[in-house]
Amino acid sequence: MNGARRGFTLIEVVVVTVLAAAIMTVLIVSIGGTRERTFNLVRDQIADLLLTYALRSEFADAPIGISLELEPAQLRLVNRVEVDGQPMWVRDPSLSPIRLPDWIEPVNLDFWADGERVDPSYQPLTALPGLSRPRVEVTMRAETDNRTREVSLVLPSQAIRPMVLDPDMANTAMIEREPIDLDATGRWQEDW
């Protein structure tokens, strides 16, 4: 046996360095941009909440609302029910609450109903069965990985799907539907 110590060759050191660099690149790419992705996820979840709110307001028997809880910060769909003769708001089981990440403060969410600012942490933003639903707008602002993002989600009173007004998304414009009185226009017997 030879008692000489064997060291690493230059090729072994280069291979290990290249592998370490590749692993670090993958880790940095997967970790970087998490706030941006989380912001987009919350945006999409709020759009889903508005869609469900619109559908439930059209077909529910009881009032439906959007509520903002401050601790922990989360948005939820709520129903108005009678409990022991007293009306109260309870979580709608059809949609899980949207938990806001710690870096999106509730004060960075603005809610508007028919052009007036509302505070759903105080009183749910409500739609009553059989009545016209308000035009709802939610604006969300936050610092993401490298910039300040702001998006608006607009649910017109006659629409089912909200418009997502996000400068980072292509094709965010949507034509707002207008109600048509088929009797007044003489089109009540048309196939459509």
C-alpha positions in Angstrom: 0.0 0.0 0.0 1.1 3.4 -0.9 0.9 5.9 2.1 0.7 8.9 -0.2 -2.5 11.0 0.1 -4.6 11.3 -3.0 -6.1 14.8 -3.7 -8.9 15.9 -6.1 -8.1 16.3 -9.7 -8.9 19.5 -11.5 -11.6 17.8 -13.5 -13.3 16.6 -10.3 -13.3 20.1 -8.8 -14.7 21.6 -12.0 -17.5 19.0 -12.2 -18.5 19.5 -8.5 -18.4 23.3 -9.0 -20.6 23.1 -12.1 -23.1 20.8 -10.3 -23.2 23.1 -7.3 -23.8 26.1 -9.6 -26.6 24.3 -11.4 -28.3 23.4 -8.1 -28.1 26.9 -6.8 -29.5 28.3 -10.1 -32.5 26.0 -9.8 -33.0 26.9 -6.1 -32.8 30.7 -6.8 -35.3 30.5 -9.7 -37.7 28.4 -7.7 -37.5 30.6 -4.6 -37.3 33.9 -6.4 -40.6 35.3 -7.6 -42.7 33.7 -4.9 -44.3 37.0 -3.9 -45.2 37.6 -7.5 -46.7 34.2 -7.9 -48.6 34.5 -4.6 -49.9 37.9 -5.6 -51.2 36.4 -8.9 -52.8 33.5 -7.0 -54.6 35.8 -4.6 -55.8 37.9 -7.6 -57.2 34.7 -9.2 -58.8 33.6 -5.9 -60.6 37.0 -5.6 -61.8 36.7 -9.2 -63.2 33.3 -8.3 -64.8 34.7 -5.1 -66.5 37.5 -7.3 -67.7 34.9 -9.8 -69.2 32.7 -7.0 -70.7 35.9 -5.4 -72.4 36.8 -8.8 -73.7 33.2 -9.3 -75.0 32.9 -5.7 -76.6 36.4 -5.9 -78.5 35.3 -9.0 -79.8 32.0 -7.7 -79.7 32.1 -3.8 -82.8 32.4 -1.7 -81.1 34.5 1.0 -78.8 37.5 0.9 -75.1 36.8 0.0 -72.2 38.9 0.9 -68.4 39.4 0.8 -66.8 39.8 4.2 -63.2 40.8 5.1 -61.9 39.4 8.4 -58.9 41.2 9.8 -57.5 38.6 12.2 -56.4 36.5 10.4 -56.7 38.6 7.2 -59.0 36.7 4.9 -61.9 37.3 2.5 -64.9 35.0 2.6 -68.3 34.6 1.1 -71.1 34.8 3.7 -74.8 34.0 3.8 -77.4 35.6 5.9 -79.4 33.1 7.9 -81.8 33.1 10.8 -80.6 31.6 14.1 -83.1 31.5 16.9 -85.1 34.2 15.1 -82.0 36.5 14.8 -80.4 37.2 11.4 -76.7 36.6 11.2 -73.9 36.2 8.6 -72.3 32.7 8.4 -69.5 31.4 6.1 -70.8 30.1 2.8 -69.7 26.5 2.5 -69.3 26.6 -1.3 -66.0 28.6 -1.2 -63.1 28.4 1.1 -61.9 31.6 2.7 -59.1 33.4 0.9 -56.2 33.8 3.4 -54.1 36.9 2.6 -50.4 36.5 2.9 -48.8 38.6 5.7 -47.3 41.0 3.3 -50.7 42.0 1.8 -52.3 44.1 4.4 -56.1 44.4 4.5 -55.7 48.2 4.2 -54.3 47.5 0.7 -57.6 46.1 -0.5 -60.2 48.7 -1.5 -63.8 47.7 -2.1 -66.4 49.8 -4.1 -70.1 49.1 -4.6 -71.8 51.2 -7.3 -69.0 53.8 -7.1 -69.1 54.2 -3.3 -66.3 52.9 -1.1 -67.4 50.2 1.4 -65.7 48.4 4.3 -66.6 44.7 4.2 -64.7 44.2 7.5 -67.5 46.3 9.2 -70.5 45.1 7.1 -70.5 42.5 4.3 -70.8 43.8 0.7 -74.3 42.5 0.1 -76.5 41.4 -2.8 -80.2 40.8 -2.1 -82.2 38.1 -4.0 -84.5 39.5 -6.5 -82.8 42.9 -6.6 -80.2 44.3 -8.9 -76.7 43.5 -7.7 -74.3 46.4 -7.2 -71.3 47.0 -9.5 -68.4 45.7 -7.4 -64.8 46.7 -7.7 -61.9 45.3 -5.7 -58.4 47.0 -5.9 -55.4 45.1 -4.5 -52.0 46.7 -4.0 -48.8 45.1 -2.7 -45.0 45.1 -2.9 -44.0 42.0 -4.7 -40.4 40.8 -5.3 -39.2 43.7 -7.2 -42.0 46.3 -7.6 -45.4 47.6 -6.5 -48.3 45.8 -8.1 -51.9 47.0 -8.4 -54.8 45.2 -10.0 -58.5 45.9 -10.1 -61.2 43.3 -10.3 -64.5 44.7 -11.6 -67.8 42.8 -11.4 -70.4 44.8 -13.4 -74.0 44.5 -12.0 -75.2 42.4 -15.0 -72.1 40.2 -15.4 -71.3 36.9 -14.0 -67.5 36.9 -14.6 -65.4 39.7 -13.2 -63.0 41.7 -15.4 -59.4 41.5 -14.2 -57.6 44.8 -14.9 -54.0 43.8 -14.5 -51.2 45.5 -16.6 -49.3 42.2 -16.5 -52.0 40.2 -18.1 -52.8 40.3 -21.8 -56.5 40.7 -22.9 -57.9 42.0 -19.6 -60.6 44.1 -21.3 -64.1 42.7 -21.3 -67.2 44.2 -22.7 -69.7 45.1 -20.0 -73.1 43.6 -20.7 -76.1 45.9 -20.7 -79.6 44.7 -19.7 -82.2 44.6 -22.6 -85.9 44.8 -22.0 -87.1 42.3 -24.6 -90.7 43.3 -24.2 -90.0 47.0 -24.8 -87.9 46.2 -27.9 -90.4 43.8 -29.3 -88.0 40.9 -29.1 -89.7 38.8 -26.5 -90.5 35.9 -28.9 -87.0 35.7 -30.5 -84.9 32.6 -30.2 -81.7 33.3 -28.4 
